[in-house]
């Protein structure tokens, strides 16, 4: 049973890292290459769509890691799992404190109501996102090693 939990956790966290990597290095670059109004509308739509899904994915990942750590408390690699869990908690805090407030504004913008500094706000979100991506990638690496 523990082996299945380990595999599911590594896959779920790995897919989350892949999605966030894609947002950072593929989707944002594609969207930013669109004409100004289209780029802003696409970012708003993406903020609404991913903003509805990602909280469950982040919290679900923390829960899975906590279950793994609890079920395998005496196993080799538990320290790595606990450290990965701590990193995922940091990523949730980063999301709530840094990224969500910006995303909540971005997802309501239209070409008619966006603020003059909308690009700067999106760039700030992207910088925070790179930091969060680094944190969750570190958690994923620790989980993969702990599983090994």
N, C-alpha and C positions, 0 to 999 in steps of 0.2 A: 504494500500500500504506500509506504514512504517513497519507494522508487517512482511510482506513478505521480505522486505529488511533486517530487523533485523535477521530473520531466515537464509536467504541466506548468510549473512555476517558471522554469527556464524558458520555455516556449512563449508563455504569455509576456514575460518581461522582455524577451528578445524581440518579439513582434512590436511591442511598444517602442523600444529603441529604434527599430526599423522605421516605424511610422514617423517618429519625431525626427529622425535623420532625414527622411524624405521631405518633411516639411521644411527643415532648415536648408538643405542643400539642393533640393530639386524644385518643390512647389513654389517656395517663396521667390526663387530666381525666375521661374516661369511667369508668375503673377506680376513681378516687378517689371518684366519686359513688356507687359501689355500697355496700351495707352492709359493715361492717368486715371480717367473715370473707370475704365474697365478693371484696372489693377485694384483700385480702392474697393469697388463693388465685389470683386473676387475675394479679397482679403476679408471683407465683412461676411460674405457667405461662408468662407472657410472657418471664420471665428465662430459663427453660429453652429455649423455642423460639427466641427471637432470639439467645440466647447460643450456640446451636449453629451459627447461620448467619452472624452478623455478622463473626466473625474472618476467615472466608474472603473476605468482601466487602471488608473493610478492607485486608487484605494484598493481595488481588487488585487493588485500586485503586492501591496503591503500586507494584505490579509493572507495571501498565499505564502509569502515569505515567513510571516509569523507562524502559520501552521507548520511549515517545514521546520522552522527552528524549534518549535515546541515538540513536534513528533520525533525529531532526531536529536534532541538535546544532548545526549551522551555520545553522539557519533562524531567521527573525524570530520572536520570542515564546518562545524556548527559556528565557530567564531567568524568564518567568512560569511555565512548566511546571516548572522546577526548584524555584521557590518553592512552587508548589502541592504538589509532591512532599514538600518539607520540612514543609509544614503537615499533610499526610496522615501523615507519620511522627510528628509531634507528636500527632496524634489517636490513633494506635496506642499510643504511650507513655502518653497520658492514659487510654486504655482499660485497659491492662494494670496501670498503677499505681494508678488511682483508682476506675474503675468496675467492673472485673471482680471485685476482692475483695468489694465490696458485693454484686454480682449473684450471686456464688457462695454467699453466705449466704442471700440472698433466695429463690433458687430451691429451697432445701431447707425453707423454712418452711411450717408448717401452722398452723391456728388453735391447735393444742395445744402446739406447740413454739416458736412465735415469741417473740423477746425482748420485753421491755417497751418498748424504744425502737425497735421496728420501723418506726414511721412516721417517726421522725427519720432513721433510716438510709436509708429510701426517699427522703426529702426531700433528703438529702445527695447521693444518687445522681442525683436530678433536677437539682440545681444543677451538678454536674460534667457531666452530659449537656448542659445548655445551653451550657456552655463548649466542649465537644467539638463540638457542632452548629455553633457560631460558627466554629470552626477549619475544619471540613470545608466549610461554606458558602463560606468565603473561598477555599479550594482550588478548589472548583467554579467560582466566579466567575473566578478567574485562568485556569483551563483554558478556560472559554468565551471569554474575551477572547483568549487565545493562539490559539485555533482560528480566531477571526474574521479 
